[in-house]
Amino acid sequence: MNELLVMKDITKDFSGGRALDNVSFSIFKGEIRGLIGENGAGKTTLMNILSGNYPYGTYQGEFFFSGKPCHFVSPKDGEKSGITIIHQELSLVQGMSIADNLFLGNEIGNRFFVDRKKTFEETEKILKLVGLDESPDTLVEELGAGKQQLVEIAKALSKNPELLILDEPTSSLGQEHFEKLSELMMNLKSQGKTMIIISHKLNEIMKVSDRITILRDGKIIDTIDNLDKNADERYLIKGMAGHDISELYPKKTNKVSDEIALKADHYEIESERRKGALSLKDISFVIHKGEVVGLYGLMASGRSKLVKSLFGRSNGFTARGNVEIYGKRVELKTPKEAIEAGIAYVAEDRMKTGLSLERNIRENMTLPGLEKITIRGLLDKAEEKMVARDNVEHFQIKARSYEQDVKELSGGNQQKVMLSQWFYTDPKILILDEPTKGIDVGAKYEIYNIINEYAASGGAVLLISSDMSEIFGLSDRIYVLSEGRITGELDRDEFSADKVMTYILKEDQLS
């Protein structure tokens, strides 16, 4: 087999230390290579060098693509050579249409005008390829996070790359879209395309990769064959973490009380698209004190819409129905009222809505609970520092100090900062929307322990996750949501993928 890419002795330093240490890496033409490692291992740094995001001269070492030395000074150079990267953070223009985003900078037409008809035709072909059923003229800002991720993938494919780098391509996608993406990757491979996929979801890496490379602390630990798609998951985890994690999920220590913490009766949310119609209908469920309840559904099922509505209608949609917290009926019309009632909501997208990236850890820690450290309109700085210091220690946040900017932290540590800021509000009910999205195995385990400890202390948890194994590993009960209705309820001894999928496909609401 011919080596399409050869990277030799790549070393990259930042002010905070060495990100890559003498890394040598090669890939065959037509291969799908998995690249795994904990946050901060150097995966994205290596791919940024390969794609031209880090210019030649800012790192040591060299690499060759199709036998030619590469001295890229920008991503444009990488794309001209046939290398395209899809970043975890979206690079779409929100106010533009899908079609305009796909061909931005590569418009179809001539120097005088853009051929709109041809642009729409090509857009429809690519959207069909990634399984996205949307009109080319739909504005990106009208799409949810998962669909925007599919547009990002489609945008990369529009450039017809020879090597496609996918950096956490499914972080916002549900299982059904990963299945479509895996089919797409296999089709591209059959056409001779070469791919590198970075993901913290080991089941996805193991399903699509021919070989898997493990990075840890800026060094390659091992590369293993996975042609039979039967890699040893525990070996991969040990290679990433540097030690064995005997159980992927901590032992549950919570005791579920008979007391109901949160109850929703006939809760409904009006559609934003059709006046008088409902996007969620007749939702009824309960969460007990000390219980972790999973809410599982496909991407368009309405999971996030439901929990955002419960959190003081933070999505702005009109809702009606009965909601009770510890037996007291509440009418929560703003997030502030929800916080005062004892609800905390850890958002799905920490980069956009969860954290203030330009602020430091100390300032982020107390944002939802500023009133607790404000006296006569003045912020108690000494108290703020004490809270930050205690939380950095309690949540084991890896940082130089609590004065470090949040944007400089790894994904796992950012997630722990976001959890800590909501725990500061002393919540009775904790809503977690994709709490381990885009973070590594070690950080996931730490967050699982935090969830477990909170439930064991009597807290009630409503958990959304696109990872079915995560829902099974953490939940005491599961509600299945399908097309805006709760279609099933499962106790822990009933958990199975078959039962969940049966309820997802069920048309009638659970009686």
Secondary structure, DSSP 8 states (H G I E B T S, - for coil): --EEEEEEEEEEEETTEEEEEEEEEEEETT-EEEEE--TTSSHHHHHHHHHTSS-TTSSEEEEEETTEE---SSHHHHHHHTEEEE-SS----TTSBHHHHHTTTS-SB-SS-B-HHHHHHHHHHHHHHHT----TTSBGGGS-HHHHHHHHHHHHHTT--SEEEEESTTTT--HHHHHHHHHHHHHHHHTT-EEEEE-S-HHHHHHH-SEEEEEETTEEEEEEE-TTS---HHHHHHHHHSS--S-SS--------SSEEEEEEEEEEE-SSSTT-EEEEEEEEEEETT-EEEEE--TTSSHHHHHHHHTTTTT---EEEEEEETTEEE---SHHHHHHTTEEEE-S-IIIII--TTSBHHHHHTGGGGGGGEETTEE-HHHHHHHHHHHHHHTT---S-TTSBGGGS-HHHHHHHHHHHHHTT--SEEEEESTTTT--HHHHHHHHHHHHHHHHTT-EEEEE-S-HHHHHHH-SEEEEEETTEEEEEEEGGG--HHHHHHHHT--S---
